Amino acid sequence: IMVPNLLLCLSFGYAAALRPTCLSAQFRRPGDYIIGGLFPFGTDTINLTTRSEPTSVGCERLFVDGLIWALGMKFAIDQINNSTSLLPGVKLGYDMHNTCFEPVVALQPSLLFLTQNGTTGIGVLCNYTDYQPRVTAVIGPHKSDLCMVTAKLFSFFLIPQVSYGASSEQLSNTELYPSFYRTVASDKSLVEAVVLLLNRFGWNWIATLGSDDEYGRGAQGLFLSIAANHSICIAFEGLIPTDLADPKAQHQLEDTIKLINNTKVNIIVLFAFSQPAQALLEQSIRMGLSEKVWIGTEAWIMSDKIATTPNIQSIGTVLGFIMKAHSVPGFQKYVADLFTYVQQDKFCQESREFNHLMNSDVVDTLCKECDHISLRNISSVLRHSQMQPVYIAVYSVAHALHRALGCTHHVCPKASIKSWQLLHFMNTFPFTVNGQSFKFDHTHGTNTGYKLIFWSWKNGTLTYLPAGDYEDSLYIDKSQIQFHTADQKEPTSECFRHCKPGQFKQIKGFHLCCYDCTDCPENTFWSAKDSTTCTPCLEHQWSPVQSTRCYDRSEKYLFWNEPLTIALLTLMSITISLICLTAVLFLKSLETPLVQASGGKLNLFALFALMLLCLSSCLYIGKPSNTLCMTQQIVYALCLNGCFSTFFIKSLEITLVTEFPHCAPTLLHWVTRRRAWLLVALCLLTECSFCVCYLHLGPDHLQPDYKSLPTEVLLVCTTQSWLAFALMHGYNSCIAFVCFLCTFMVRTSGKKYNIARGITFAILIYFIIWIFFIALFATLKTVLKSVTQISTILATTLGILGTYYMPKCYIILLKPDLNTVDYFQNSIKEEPEEDSQ
């Protein structure tokens, strides 16, 4: 009895399959607001590579998953149109088109969506704020490489585009794709789940393959970067050709299988869509590749075509992650009823009339194969297809439109809404679908987590067993997984030795597992087991070679008890003693012609300034501070100015007498006696004003130097404003230069004492010392900077003392017969040389 019944059912099914339906006419409907749809109804393009003119491109083989996704969009819109709470009184229309998984094919309907409503032309405008395209939003396409093309078009017009399958991390860039959204997680989340799975089983010697498209390359690139940080060793990485019609594709697959076999890895991570993945697996079966653990993704792991490949069980263990998606209530019944309706003439006539209202002659849906399939042809795919992302995508647009129109639960005004006005509501507001809440994150994506799936074969039947899940952490139910090994225990896949503490793995060549154990260099330390890099120490720390920790740096500056410091202090004491003895000698001989000719009491003031300058050397010893750094420069500048101001007055006196003898009687009283002190005060006040500018513009401050010394931090004073520094010290240099110009050409008779010569040599010594100081200070990077500054101060003091004051002390002490009025009177006046003849 059963055999005739079975034959009868088959005959009816065959007759129904032979009779064309009007399923292809179900993908267009008019409405108040049109939503565009891009779905892969077909897979194999016909004339893509051979066309020489910009004609349309078609595809011939039906892709059942794409058809079901399109029916999912139709189901969601029909539900919304029948809803009394979501967009009440508003009818959504839809316009779905085929993409053939090819960007060239997807561009044609995308351009149609951009045409101005009611026309077939795209307006070229300066401002598209009031532009009304044919569609309010777009659902799809599925693949990332198609979205890369279409998203740039729709983002220019700010038309919301919600993909139900594109997972490339590049699409997370909201600056490049401001109106792109997706109801799936990005590849980054998926890759992190795969890496955690490998770590959980201790698999660190693996091969990774990706399809040669945007999805495969992007996911594999992310995986390689993340895996390297988790001590996972990539033995082989490669790309699978996507154009399987290319004669070279077969050779590439063969070479890939051979290379994988040579690595002897047991784990293969595969990021590819179903077609290239199927080609690879078929090739591995033909070439007898040993059983492996294949870790896959939703892009191929749920494919019925791969599952029905002959001898597919021989590939080994298959694990993979698929997006957590709930079944959509009523969808399977909706599809079953639709397949019944599309065989009815009245229903088909109404569908064709709706298509005529949508200008169906512009671009065809290119799904003529849809009219020749039955429910039985798609039933197996219908049970496992992940339709929820499409369903959520439609509802996200509907909720945004509901809010943009200002709808209530009872009524919805039919206002003119521009596509770009939906973006605000899609970005900020969550929405609910069948009791589950969703919200687009800052990258315009949703992440509901993943399920870990295991391929379980029983009596030749494949069952997709849930073996874990991943959201914030990975959970694995190992009891659900039966590996291909003889004892059904998890296989091992390890291939590297462990380095010693304080060593890191320096990669050699192509494979991450080929490495040398290299000592961590100075100021880095080994922080993690089997790390491929050494962690740098913090700035205030240091470490020796091959270290496992860092140590705090000790402070370095010029200490009081250092031998070099003691030597400098001794020299400073000697210099101060000489200054004091000179001052005492000048004070006792204050009324003598020599002292009076040299400036009288101004000499005592200059010697006092030199003594303070000498004492300022102590400011450079000990631990510096911001206040100390600031004080060093001010004290140096003021003390030196005190000495040079007396030279300046004497130089002016010399210039008046030698160069301007006619003006000298009337002007000399301005640079002599009490008025000379006014000029000294004026010089000091000017220097004080520059010191105030120095404090205002930016005084020297304490700067820790962590680079000059290997184990210590050098505390040095750093110039904050070079302009302030130049003003303060440049003023003293200008005074010195004027003194030099006024005195170096003065000549006197051999019978007279040349006071100008002492100033000339003192200034010359000052400039020579500063030239050496600048050269040394610019090259030194250690505590010797302070030593250089002290040495410069002492050298300057001794130079002035030796060239200007010591010759006078010599005359006072050892040549008192020269200390006469006759010898020093008018000693600065230039006289003609006597004729030697």
Buried (B, 14 or more C-beta within 10 A) or exposed (E): EEEEEEEEEEEEBEEBBEEBBBBBBBBBBBBBBBBBBBBBBBBBBBEBEEEEEEEEBBBEEBBBBBBBBBBBBBBBBBBBBEBEEBBBEBBBBBBBBBBBBBBBBBBBBBBBBBBBEEEEEBEEEEEBEEBBBBBBBBBBBBBBBBBBBBBEBBBEBBBBBBBBBBBBBBBBEBEEBBBBBBBBBBBBBBBBBBBBBBBBBEBBBBBBBBBBBBBBBBBBBBBBEBBBEEBBBBBBBBBBBBBBEEEEBEEBBEEBBEBBBEBEBBBBBBBBBBBBBBBBBBBBBEEEBEBBBBBBBBBBBBBBBBBEBEEBBBBBBBBBBBBBBEEBEEBBEBBEEBBEBBBEEEBBEBBEEBBEEBBBEEBBBBBBBBBBBBBEBBEEBBEBBBBBBBBBBBBBBBBBBBBBBEBEEEEBEEEEBBBBBBBEBBBEBEBEBBEEEBEBEEBBBBBBBBBBBBBBEEEEEBEBBEBBBBEEEBEBEEEBBBBBBEEEEBBBBEBBEEBEEBBBBBBEEEBBBBBEEEBBBBBBBBBEEBBBBBBBBEEEBBBBEBBEEBEEBEEBBBEEEBEBBEEBBEBBEEBBEBBEEBBEBBEEBEEBBBBBBBBBBBBBBBBBBBBBBBBBBEBBBBEBEEEBBBBBBBBBBBBBBBBBBBBBBBBBBBBBBBEEEEEBEEEBEBBBEEEBBEBBEEBBEBBBEBBEBBBEBBBBBBBBBBEBBEBBBBBBBEBBBEEBBBBBBBBBBEBBEBBBEBBBEBEBBEEBBBBBBBBBBBBBBBEEBBEBBEEBBEEBEBBBBBBBBBBBBBBBBBBBBBBBBBBBBEBBEEEEEBBEEEBBEBBBBBEEEEEEE
